[in-house]
């Protein structure tokens, strides 16, 4: 009896012994063997072309224009963009970020960014030589779109609310025409060899024009009434 039970046990063990398992690799087409039946996996498909999900390229309706401003005055750069398409707008000065949209990045009490009826504004208050430079409006698309305008601070500030002709404090051969405290026209130039006389509002020889532009001292006898009248 005992030998029969031993033989039966050996027979059952041999009958349930599984076949050797074959190696299986991820992505293999076909059935897994030795894992309880067929379980096929489709071969992964790779797209022939991957299209980046970038926003459409923005277009400037009007590029930034250069600004010539008197010291102490204020000016505004206007950036007009068509189809922002969800992109951000960045203001830069000489490559340094000032604002992202309307959020201030670089602190300055003289700068303010705003948006008005589809236009992006950068206001520069009470300009001085420190505010001179290149101001850029950047649309943060791919690739970025840029428009740059230069701010130039003129070296002359008209006396407030006054009109007339005033000498350039840095160059006696030049003068400015002011009206109600603002420069009315381009600076004027005296003919070669002459300097501007602020008192008589004309160009004359340096020997006749009072100091600091001329060589004559105040209190001396006035020279002849000659000169280049304007």
C-alpha positions in Angstrom: 0.0 0.0 0.0 2.7 2.3 0.9 4.7 2.0 -2.3 1.5 2.9 -4.3 1.0 6.1 -2.3 4.7 7.0 -3.0 4.3 6.4 -6.7 1.0 8.4 -6.8 2.7 11.4 -5.1 5.6 11.3 -7.5 3.2 11.2 -10.5 1.2 14.1 -9.4 4.3 16.2 -8.7 5.6 15.5 -12.2 2.3 16.3 -13.9 1.9 19.8 -12.3 5.5 20.8 -12.9 5.4 23.8 -15.3 7.5 24.3 -18.3 10.6 26.5 -18.1 9.7 30.2 -18.1 10.9 32.2 -21.1 12.4 35.7 -20.6 10.0 38.5 -21.2 10.8 42.0 -22.1 8.7 45.2 -21.8 7.0 46.0 -25.1 7.4 42.5 -26.4 4.6 41.4 -28.8 3.1 38.0 -28.0 2.0 36.1 -24.9 3.8 35.8 -21.7 4.7 32.1 -21.1 4.5 30.7 -17.6 2.4 33.5 -16.2 -1.0 31.9 -16.3 -2.0 32.3 -19.9 -1.7 34.7 -22.8 -1.3 38.4 -21.9 -0.3 40.3 -25.0 1.1 43.9 -25.0 0.9 46.1 -28.1 4.1 47.6 -29.4 4.3 51.2 -28.2 3.8 53.8 -31.0 6.1 56.8 -31.3 4.8 59.9 -33.1 6.8 60.8 -36.2 6.7 64.5 -35.3 6.3 66.3 -31.9 4.7 69.7 -32.2 5.5 72.0 -29.3 2.5 73.6 -27.7 3.7 77.2 -28.0 1.5 80.2 -28.2 1.1 82.1 -31.4 3.7 84.7 -32.2 2.7 88.2 -31.1 3.0 91.1 -33.5 3.8 94.7 -32.6 1.2 97.1 -34.0 3.5 100.0 -33.3 7.2 99.8 -32.2 8.5 101.8 -29.3 9.7 105.3 -30.3 12.7 107.2 -28.9 12.2 109.9 -26.3 14.1 113.2 -25.8 13.1 114.6 -22.5 14.2 117.6 -20.4 15.5 116.9 -16.9 12.8 116.8 -14.3 10.0 116.1 -16.9 8.1 112.8 -17.3 7.6 110.6 -20.3 5.7 107.4 -21.3 6.7 104.5 -23.5 3.7 102.9 -25.2 3.9 99.2 -26.4 1.1 98.2 -28.7 0.9 94.4 -29.3 -1.6 92.4 -31.4 -2.7 89.0 -30.2 -0.8 88.4 -26.9 -2.3 84.9 -26.8 -1.7 84.4 -23.1 1.9 85.5 -23.2 3.4 87.8 -20.6 4.8 91.3 -21.3 8.2 92.2 -19.8 9.7 95.7 -19.5 13.5 95.9 -19.5 16.1 98.7 -19.3 19.5 97.9 -20.8 18.8 94.2 -20.4 17.6 94.4 -16.7 14.0 93.3 -16.0 11.8 96.1 -14.6 8.3 94.6 -14.7 6.6 91.4 -15.7 3.1 92.3 -16.8 2.4 94.9 -14.0 4.4 93.2 -11.3 7.5 95.2 -10.2 10.8 93.3 -10.3 13.3 96.2 -9.9 12.3 98.8 -7.4 12.3 102.4 -8.6 10.0 105.2 -7.4 10.3 106.8 -10.9 8.8 103.9 -12.9 5.2 102.7 -13.2 3.7 100.0 -15.5 0.1 99.8 -16.6 -2.3 98.5 -19.2 -4.9 100.6 -20.9 -7.2 99.5 -23.7 -4.8 96.9 -25.1 -1.8 99.2 -24.8 1.1 98.5 -22.3 2.5 101.7 -20.7 5.7 102.4 -19.0 5.8 105.7 -17.2 9.1 107.3 -16.3 8.8 110.2 -13.8 11.1 113.1 -13.1 13.8 111.9 -15.5 17.5 112.5 -14.9 20.7 111.2 -16.5 20.2 108.0 -14.5 17.1 107.2 -16.4 18.9 107.4 -19.8 19.2 104.2 -21.7 17.4 101.6 -23.9 13.9 100.6 -22.8 12.6 97.3 -24.3 9.1 95.9 -24.5 9.4 92.0 -24.6 6.6 89.6 -25.4 7.5 86.3 -23.7 6.6 84.1 -26.6 8.9 81.5 -28.3 11.0 83.1 -29.7 10.5 86.3 -27.7 9.5 89.4 -29.6 11.2 92.7 -28.7 10.8 96.4 -29.4 13.3 99.0 -28.1 13.2 102.7 -27.7 15.9 105.0 -26.4 15.4 107.6 -23.6 17.7 110.6 -24.0 17.7 113.3 -21.3 18.4 116.7 -22.8 20.8 118.8 -20.8 18.7 121.9 -20.6 15.6 122.6 -18.4 13.7 125.8 -19.2 12.9 128.1 -16.3 9.4 127.1 -15.1 6.6 129.0 -16.8 9.0 131.4 -18.6 9.4 132.1 -22.3 12.3 133.5 -24.3 15.8 132.6 -25.3 18.2 131.1 -22.7 21.9 130.1 -23.1 23.0 126.5 -22.9 24.8 126.2 -19.5 27.3 123.8 -21.0 28.0 125.4 -24.4 28.0 129.2 -24.8 27.7 128.9 -28.5 24.2 127.3 -28.2 20.9 128.6 -26.9 17.3 127.4 -26.3 14.0 128.9 -27.2 11.5 128.3 -24.3 7.7 128.9 -24.2 5.8 128.6 -20.9 8.6 126.6 -19.3 9.1 124.1 -22.1 11.7 123.9 -25.0 9.8 125.2 -28.0 12.3 124.1 -30.7 15.7 122.6 -31.4 18.6 124.3 -29.8 20.1 127.2 -31.7 23.7 127.7 -32.7 25.7 130.9 -32.9 27.9 131.5 -36.0 31.5 130.4 -35.6 33.6 132.5 -33.2 30.5 134.0 -31.5 28.8 133.2 -28.2 25.3 133.8 -26.9 24.6 136.9 -24.8 21.7 136.1 -22.5 21.1 139.7 -21.6 20.7 141.0 -25.2 19.4 137.7 -26.6 21.9 137.7 -29.4 25.3 136.2 -30.5 28.3 138.4 -30.2 32.1 138.4 -29.9 33.4 136.9 -26.6 35.2 140.1 -25.8 31.9 141.9 -25.6 29.6 139.3 -24.0 29.7 139.3 -20.2 31.0 136.3 -18.3 30.7 133.4 -17.9 30.3 133.0 -21.7 32.3 136.1 -22.7 35.4 137.8 -21.5 33.7 141.0 -20.4 33.1 141.7 -16.7 29.9 143.0 -15.3 30.2 146.7 -14.3 32.5 147.6 -17.2 31.5 150.0 -19.9 29.4 148.1 -22.3 30.9 147.4 -25.7 29.5 148.6 -29.0 26.1 147.5 -29.9 27.2 145.1 -32.4 26.4 141.4 -32.7 24.4 138.8 -34.5 20.8 139.5 -33.8 18.4 136.6 -33.8 
